[in-house]
Amino acid sequence: MAIPDQIRIRYEAGYHTRFIGTYDRGRKQFMAFVVASFTTPTKRNRVQRKQWYAVLHTFDKAGNHLQTQASYAGDTTPGGEDAVVEKAQAKRTEMLESLGKYTLKDVRVKLFSVTIDGHRFGLEDTTDDERGESVTLWPNDLFFTPPWNGTYST
């Protein structure tokens, strides 16, 4: 079984995919998240940092990627993540409101990839010998595999 042209991602209230669906009277699709991505340590800065983003991916009805908006909310601090995550959640809410009326539901989208601030965001083929056919949503680390019914593992 080959990776399908469109990957179904199931809407699940209260879980990772609780902000996905359609807008523009069903003519477009979206996925919105608050995600963390890690920096790569360098010789100059040997500390790996956890950076938080509010992200909105938009797609046409056929699942073609239209745009990714990402808003950097900050790094995790020694005091914790609460403040920066709240900031990212507020920005995600703002991004969702910019869509107008939307419906939370399953989406079917094609593979895509963008790089923002040196971080990879997208839905990519990650097929390998260990896992077999798979697609991963980055940086969320959600893995989709056959039977391609929209469920995922983390």
N, C-alpha and C positions, 0 to 999 in steps of 0.2 A: 504494500500500500504506500503510495507516494504522499508527500505533504500536499494537502489541498491548496488550491489557488487562494481561497479565503479561509481564514482560521476563525472558527466560532469561539467567542468568549462569552461565557455564561454570566449573566447578571446575578449576583448573590448579595442580597441585602445584609448589611452588617459585616461583610467580609471584604477581601481585597478588591473585588470588582463591584462595589456598591455604587460607584459613580460612572456608569457606562450606559450608553443608550443612543437615542436619536434626537435630532432637533431639526429646525427648519421644515416643520410639517412632515417629518420622516424622510426628508430628502438627503440628510447628512447624518453621520454617526460621530460619536465622541467617546473618549475615555479620559477620565480625570483622576489624578492620584496625588497623594503626598508621598514622596519617596526620598530615600537617603542613598547617596552614592559616596564611595570612599575615594579619597585622593590617592595617588600613587606616590609613595615616598621617593624623594630624590636625594642626591648628595647634599644639596643645600638645605633641604627640609626633610629630615628623616622621619618625621612624625606623620602617620596616616591620619587624616581627618575625615570625619563623617559629615558630609554636607547635605543639607535638606533642601528640597525643591517642591514647589507646587507645579504640576504639569498638566497640560491639556493637549491631547492629540485629537485632531479632527480628520475625518475621512468623508469621501463622497459615498453615495448610496451603494456603489459597486465595491467599496472597501479600499479604494485608492487613498493613500495618505495625502492630505492636503497641507497640514501645518502642525507644528508642535510649538506650543508656547511653554516656556519654563521660567519660573521666577525663583531665584535663589533666596531662601529664607534665612540662611545662616548655618554656622557650624555648631555641632554639639559642644556644649561648654562643660567645664568641670562640675557645674551646678546641675547638670542634667539636660534633658531634651525638651522638657515641657514647653518652655517659652518659644523656642524655635519651631517646634511642631505646631503649636497654636498659630503662629504667624503664617506658616505654610498652609494650614487648614483655612485660615481666613482668606488667603490669596486664592486658594482653590475655589472657595465659595464665590468669590468675585469673578473668577474665570467662568464658572458655570452660569452665573447670572448674565454674563455677556452673550450667552447663546440664545437668550430669550426663553421661550417655552420649550422644555425638553421632556422626554419620556425615558425613564430608567428601564432598560431591557437589554437582552442579548444583542451583541454586535457580531458582524462578520467582516473581518478586515484582512488586507493583504500584508505581507511582510514589508517592513520599512525600517530605516535606521537613520538617526541624526546624532550629531555630536554637539553638545552644548557645554561650554566651560571645560572641555576635555573629557566629559562624561558621555557615555553611550546611552541613548534612549531609543527604544524601538522594539520591534518584534522580529526576531531573526531565527533562521534555521540553525539549530545547534545539534543536529544529528551526529551521533558518535557511536562507537562500538559498544560502549557500556550501556547507554540509555536507549539506543536505537533511534528511530525517527522521532525528532522532537523539535519544538519551537519554544523559544524563551522570550518573555517580555522583560526587557531591561529598563532600569536597574531594579525592578520589582522582584526579579528572580522567580517569576511564575512560569512553570514548565507545562506545556501542552503536548500531549502524545495521542496516538491512536487510541480509541476510535474517533478522535476529533469531534467529540460531542460538547465541547465548551468547558469541560471540567479541567482543573489544573492542580498541580502539586507545587509545594514551596520547598 
